[in-house]
Amino acid sequence: MNKKIDFYKNLEPFLECKDYTVSGELYHVKKNTEFDMLVTVPVPKNLGDYYKSENYISHTDSKKSVLDKVYQSLKNITLKRKLKLINSFGTSTKNILDVGAGTGDFLKVCKDNSWNVFGTEPDLDARNIAAKKEIILHEDLSKIKKSKFDVITLWHVLEHVENLQEYISELENLLSEKGRLIIAVPNYKSYDAKYYKQHWAAFDVPRHLWHFSQTSIPKLFSEVDMIVENTLPMKFDAYYVSLLSEKYKSGKMNPVKSFQKGFTSNLKAKDTNEYSSLIYLLKKQ
């Protein structure tokens, strides 16, 4: 990227969201019209502290609550789909980097299927859980020694990174010339996002700093001469996010209504492609 982009310039009011996971604090979610994306303000100086909760499930393998069990069940299904996706690229060297690998389940599946696995995860507890699965994760990208990767994946990670512009540039540098970059992020233009509004679980302030659309991802990555090759839905996300959103909105679980809203979101997305979460497949131009 040539010039420094100020994502916080000329923001327009959008809505106010509550941190339901850790602090109960309120944050503004404002719109950056240039990139058609939303921005969380302010960013806490001690952002790492906002991940320290048993409720932050991607950093644990917990199966205590109903939500935990739903998440873990869906995770097992989606892991198989993710593996099928990366295998479809037909790369011979099979070097993969998973950024924000959590407790290492995806890389474990990759490793068991003959991929050479590398990963990062900033949370120490999550790294320790991954290590018990014989998946060694580094704290951040600066610790990665391998220079180029055939596949780089970020499963619901890009919305968390603080230095967005620099991070995108770094990802491009790590990708081989014919490699694929897989970015999975929530979609704030989905039906479930519009229905639940400030209660939409995928806003997840302040941990989610950015909220992307199908316009913003291609525009952001065009800055490093990358293009979106394909866009795929994550249909299960509509159900899980609706289940959590319903809890935030009403104070209690409502599985029937949550299922209805998730189903409606996926049904409407058949025409609009505005699924609750989307996978972007990117490559170098």
TAWOQUI-V643124 format. One record per backbone hydrogen bond with DSSP energy under -0.5 kcal/mol. CO is the residue of the C=O (numbers start at 1). NH is the residue of the N-H. E is the energy in kcal/mol with one decimal. If there is no record, write none. Layout:
co=CO nh=NH e=E
co=CO nh=NH e=E
//
This chain:
co=5 nh=7 e=-0.9
co=6 nh=9 e=-1.4
co=8 nh=11 e=-0.5
co=12 nh=31 e=-3.3
co=15 nh=29 e=-2.9
co=17 nh=27 e=-3.1
co=18 nh=20 e=-1.1
co=19 nh=24 e=-1.6
co=25 nh=19 e=-2.7
co=27 nh=17 e=-2.9
co=28 nh=30 e=-0.6
co=28 nh=41 e=-2.9
co=29 nh=14 e=-0.7
co=29 nh=15 e=-2.0
co=30 nh=39 e=-3.2
co=31 nh=12 e=-2.3
co=31 nh=33 e=-0.8
co=32 nh=36 e=-0.7
co=32 nh=37 e=-1.8
co=37 nh=32 e=-3.5
co=38 nh=211 e=-2.2
co=39 nh=30 e=-2.9
co=41 nh=28 e=-2.5
co=42 nh=44 e=-0.6
co=44 nh=47 e=-0.8
co=46 nh=49 e=-1.7
co=47 nh=50 e=-1.7
co=48 nh=51 e=-1.5
co=49 nh=52 e=-1.1
co=51 nh=53 e=-1.8
co=53 nh=56 e=-1.6
co=55 nh=57 e=-1.6
co=56 nh=59 e=-1.4
co=57 nh=60 e=-1.9
co=65 nh=69 e=-2.1
co=66 nh=70 e=-2.4
co=67 nh=71 e=-2.7
co=68 nh=72 e=-2.8
co=69 nh=73 e=-2.1
co=70 nh=74 e=-2.5
co=71 nh=75 e=-2.3
co=72 nh=76 e=-1.6
co=73 nh=77 e=-1.1
co=74 nh=78 e=-2.7
co=75 nh=79 e=-2.3
co=76 nh=80 e=-1.0
co=77 nh=81 e=-1.3
co=78 nh=82 e=-2.6
co=79 nh=83 e=-2.1
co=80 nh=84 e=-2.1
co=81 nh=85 e=-2.0
co=82 nh=86 e=-2.2
co=83 nh=87 e=-2.2
co=84 nh=88 e=-1.1
co=86 nh=89 e=-1.0
co=87 nh=90 e=-1.3
co=94 nh=96 e=-0.6
co=94 nh=116 e=-3.2
co=95 nh=150 e=-1.4
co=95 nh=151 e=-1.8
co=96 nh=118 e=-1.7
co=97 nh=99 e=-0.6
co=97 nh=153 e=-2.7
co=98 nh=120 e=-2.0
co=101 nh=104 e=-2.1
co=104 nh=108 e=-2.0
co=105 nh=109 e=-2.0
co=106 nh=110 e=-2.2
co=107 nh=111 e=-3.0
co=108 nh=112 e=-2.2
co=109 nh=113 e=-0.5
co=110 nh=113 e=-1.2
co=110 nh=115 e=-2.1
co=111 nh=114 e=-1.4
co=115 nh=117 e=-0.8
co=116 nh=96 e=-2.5
co=118 nh=98 e=-2.4
co=119 nh=138 e=-2.7
co=120 nh=100 e=-0.7
co=120 nh=101 e=-3.3
co=122 nh=124 e=-0.5
co=123 nh=127 e=-2.0
co=124 nh=128 e=-2.3
co=125 nh=129 e=-1.8
co=126 nh=130 e=-2.3
co=127 nh=131 e=-2.2
co=128 nh=132 e=-1.2
co=129 nh=133 e=-0.5
co=130 nh=133 e=-1.3
co=130 nh=135 e=-2.1
co=131 nh=134 e=-1.8
co=134 nh=136 e=-0.6
co=135 nh=137 e=-0.6
co=138 nh=121 e=-2.9
co=140 nh=143 e=-1.6
co=141 nh=144 e=-1.6
co=149 nh=176 e=-2.8
co=150 nh=180 e=-2.5
co=151 nh=97 e=-2.3
co=152 nh=182 e=-3.1
co=153 nh=99 e=-2.9
co=154 nh=156 e=-1.1
co=154 nh=184 e=-2.7
co=157 nh=160 e=-2.6
co=157 nh=161 e=-0.7
co=158 nh=161 e=-0.7
co=159 nh=209 e=-2.8
co=159 nh=210 e=-1.3
co=162 nh=164 e=-1.3
co=163 nh=167 e=-2.3
co=164 nh=168 e=-2.3
co=165 nh=169 e=-1.8
co=166 nh=170 e=-2.0
co=167 nh=171 e=-2.2
co=168 nh=172 e=-1.9
co=169 nh=173 e=-1.8
co=170 nh=174 e=-1.4
co=171 nh=175 e=-0.9
co=172 nh=175 e=-0.6
co=174 nh=149 e=-2.0
co=176 nh=179 e=-1.7
co=180 nh=152 e=-2.2
co=180 nh=182 e=-0.5
co=181 nh=183 e=-0.6
co=181 nh=282 e=-3.1
co=182 nh=154 e=-2.5
co=182 nh=184 e=-0.5
co=183 nh=185 e=-0.5
co=183 nh=280 e=-3.4
co=184 nh=156 e=-1.9
co=184 nh=157 e=-0.5
co=185 nh=278 e=-2.4
co=186 nh=188 e=-0.6
co=187 nh=190 e=-1.8
co=190 nh=194 e=-2.0
co=191 nh=195 e=-2.4
co=192 nh=196 e=-2.4
co=193 nh=197 e=-1.7
co=196 nh=199 e=-2.7
co=197 nh=200 e=-2.1
co=198 nh=18 e=-0.6
co=200 nh=203 e=-1.9
co=200 nh=204 e=-0.6
co=201 nh=204 e=-0.7
co=204 nh=207 e=-0.7
co=204 nh=208 e=-2.0
co=207 nh=209 e=-0.9
co=209 nh=40 e=-2.4
co=211 nh=38 e=-2.6
co=212 nh=188 e=-1.4
co=213 nh=217 e=-1.6
co=215 nh=219 e=-1.6
co=216 nh=220 e=-2.9
co=217 nh=221 e=-2.2
co=218 nh=222 e=-1.4
co=219 nh=223 e=-0.6
co=220 nh=223 e=-0.8
co=221 nh=224 e=-1.3
co=221 nh=226 e=-2.1
co=222 nh=225 e=-1.6
co=225 nh=285 e=-2.4
co=227 nh=229 e=-0.7
co=227 nh=283 e=-2.0
co=230 nh=281 e=-2.8
co=232 nh=279 e=-3.3
co=234 nh=237 e=-0.9
co=234 nh=238 e=-0.5
co=235 nh=238 e=-0.8
co=235 nh=239 e=-0.6
co=236 nh=239 e=-0.7
co=236 nh=240 e=-2.1
co=237 nh=241 e=-3.0
co=238 nh=242 e=-1.6
co=239 nh=243 e=-2.1
co=240 nh=244 e=-2.0
co=241 nh=201 e=-0.5
co=241 nh=245 e=-2.7
co=242 nh=246 e=-2.5
co=243 nh=247 e=-1.2
co=244 nh=248 e=-1.9
co=245 nh=249 e=-2.5
co=246 nh=250 e=-2.7
co=246 nh=252 e=-0.5
co=247 nh=251 e=-1.9
co=254 nh=258 e=-2.7
co=255 nh=259 e=-2.5
co=256 nh=260 e=-2.1
co=257 nh=261 e=-2.5
co=258 nh=262 e=-2.5
co=259 nh=263 e=-2.8
co=260 nh=264 e=-2.6
co=261 nh=265 e=-2.3
co=262 nh=266 e=-2.1
co=263 nh=267 e=-2.4
co=264 nh=268 e=-2.7
co=265 nh=269 e=-1.7
co=266 nh=270 e=-0.7
co=267 nh=270 e=-0.9
co=268 nh=271 e=-1.2
co=268 nh=272 e=-1.6
co=269 nh=273 e=-2.7
co=273 nh=275 e=-1.5
co=274 nh=191 e=-0.7
co=276 nh=187 e=-3.0
co=277 nh=234 e=-1.8
co=278 nh=185 e=-2.1
co=278 nh=280 e=-0.5
co=279 nh=232 e=-2.8
co=279 nh=281 e=-0.5
co=280 nh=183 e=-2.5
co=280 nh=282 e=-0.6
co=281 nh=229 e=-3.3
co=281 nh=230 e=-1.3
co=282 nh=181 e=-2.6
co=283 nh=227 e=-2.6
//
